[in-house]
Amino acid sequence: MASNGANTTFPWDYDVPATPFWSGLDFTVGRNFLTCFTPSKVEQMRLDPTLDRDKRLHLLLTLLQQKLAARDAEVAPARLHSLDFNEWQRLMIGIETMQKFLGLPEEEDTIRIIMENGKDDKRNMSGVNMMAGFKERHGQYAEAEVLAREVLPFMQNSEMLGVDSPQALGTTRTIISCLWKQGRFEEAQKLVDETLGLIGRMGEGKFEKYQEDERDMLLGLVGELEDWGSTNLTQ
């Protein structure tokens, strides 16, 4: 039976408007901001497309921080985190996204807050995954690997996600990068081969529409790691 995965829509799919303000900004910047506001509220903001990239990011960061502060004030003395965890998490992830693309040092603190404040006082796996990516980007490969390996089984066993979900494959790429940059090339290559096998079977499942993108991202990572190794690793 043919898969219908090519036409499936998932909660994380989002159409960022093709307007001048969002042009040149990463897709995740638009998605993680726009999911925090209603379309009518965004229209009222009259976002200025003439601003340069960093000024646009700073503007979005300020708007997110202002909304979080306003929502906290509205529900005080309760916490927004307790009353509407999903809204709180969307705002925090939006803030972290802008900090990431601006290269702000506050990003790590924001991720740590997310990581340590899951539902029902549990560890937040989204935050763990974000911290793994942060550590990898900042050269802390052993720490990043531990975090990524903590969150990967959660994603693989999730009813919504699974072993071939974009999220699980993205975390797997983090592990591959960490292995390679620690000089563990055989382990990295084995995981690359296993992941290519998973991607090859995506056409049979619900994540079919992501198959080519996932293959391109993995092969692109391998090329980047080979280039990285030629300049950063000594014999």
N, C-alpha and C positions, 0 to 999 in steps of 0.2 A: 504494500500500500504506500502511495506517495506521501511524503511529509507535507504538512501545511505550515511548517515553521517559517517559511518565507513571508507569510502574511500576518504573523502573530505580532501583536503589540504588547509591550511590557511596561510596567510602571515607570521604569527609568527612561523610556523613550520620550523625547520632547523636541518639538520643532521650534528652534530659536528663529525669530523673525529675520528675514533677509533685508535688514535696514542698515543704513550707514553707521549707526551707533555701535552695532554688534559686529560690524565688519572688522576683521583683523584680530578679534578676541577669540580665545579658545572656546570651543563648544561648551565645555563644562562651566565656563564663566557665565555664559548666558543662561544655561539650564539651571544652575544652582542659585542664581539670583532670581530668575523669573518664577520659579516654583515657590518663592516666598511671598509673592504678591499676586493680587488679582490683576487681570489684564487692564481693567479700568483704572486701577491705582497706578500701574506702570505708565499708562497714557498720560495721567495727570502729572507725572514727574517731568515730562518734556526733556528727556535725556538729550544732552547736547552732543551731536555727532562730530562737532569741530574740535572737541577736546582730544589731546593726544592719548595714546594707549594708557600710560600710567595715571593720568588724571581721570580717565574713565574708570579705571580700576579703583582708585581712591574714592571716587564718588559713589560707586556701588558699595564699597566697604562701609562708608559712612552711613548710607541709607539702611544697610542691614543692621549695623550696630544701633542706629537710632530706633529701628523697629523692635529689636530685641529689648532695648531699655524701656521702650514704651509699653510693650506687652508685659514685661516684668512689673512695671509700675501699676498696670491695670489690674493684675491679679494679686498684688501684694495684700497681705503678708505671705500668701502662698507662693509657690514657685511655678513658673511656666513649665519647667521640666516635669513637674509632677502632674499638672493639670492637662497639658497637651504635649506629650513627649515628642510626637512627630513634628509639630511646628517648631519646637525648641531645637530639635536636631537639624531640621532644614535650615534654620537661621544660622546655627553654629557651623554647619558644613559650608554654607554660603560665605560666611566670614572667613573661614579657613581657606577657601578657594581663592579669594581675593588676596589674602596674605601670602599665599603660595606664589601666585603669579607676580606679586610685587616684590617677592624675596624678603619679606619682613620677618624679623626674629621672633615676633609674637606668635607665628604660626605654630611652633612646637607647643607652646602653652595652651593654645586653642585645641590642638589635637589631644593633648593630655586630658583636658577637661571633658572632651567628648568620650575619650577612651574610658575614663573612670566613672562615667555617669550614664550607664545603660538603663534599661527599664528595670524597675524593682531592685535598684542598687547593684545590678550585675555589671560585669565588664562588657563594654560596648564593642562588639566585633567590628563595626564600621570604623570606630576609632583606632582599634588595633591595626586594621589594614592600612589606615591612613598613616599611622606612625611607622609602620614597616616601610612604606614608600618614602616617608620623610627621612628615615635613617639611611635608606639606600642612596637617596639623592645627596646626602651629606657624608657619604663615605664610611658609614658605620655598618659595614656589611654583615658582620657576625650578629649584631643586635637585630638588624633588619631581617635576617634569615630566621631567627628564633620567632620573631613576631609574625612573619608571614606563614611560618609552619604552624603557628598556633591558630591562625584564622582560617587557613585553607580547608581543613576538615569540616569546619562549621559551614563553609560555603558549599562544599561538595555534598554534604548530607542535608542541605536545606531543601525543603520541598519546592520553594520558589526558584532556587538556583540549580545547583547540581554540578557534576564534574566538568561539563562542557559549557557552563555559563560564562559569559564575558567576564564576570567578576572573578570566578575561580581561575580562569585562564590568565587574567591580569595579575592576580597574586602569584600564580605559577611563574610568570615572567619575572616578577620581583625576585623569586627564589633563584631562578636561573642566573639572573644578573649577579646576585650575591655570591653564588657558588663560583661563577667565573672570576669575579673580581677578588675572590680569596684564593685563586689559583687552583681550584678544584674542577679542572676542565672535564675530566671523564664523567663526574657526577652531573655537571651542567649539560654535557652533550647527551647523556642518557635521558635526562629530563626533557631536553629539546625533542628527542626522537619520540618519547612517549607522548608528548604534547602534540606533536604533528599527527600522531596516530589518532588522538582524540579529535583534533580538528578535522581530520579526514572523514570522521564518522558524523560530524555535525549535520551533514545533509540529510541524515535519517531522523533527526530530532527536532525539538521545538525551537532550537537556536540556529536553525539553518541560515537565516538571513545574515548572521554575523560571520559565517564561515570564512569568506574571502578576506574580510578585514582582520580576523584573528590570525589567519595564515600570514598575511602581509606584515602584521605587527610582530609576530614571532620571528619571521625571517629577517625583518628589519632590525630587530634587537640583536640577533646573532651577528649580523654585519657590523653593527655598532660595537659589540663586544670584541669582535676580532680587531677592529680599528683601535679600540681602547687598549687592548692588550699589547698591541705593537708599539704603543708609546708609553704605557704605564708599568709594564711588567718587565723586569730584568731577568736575564738568564741565570 
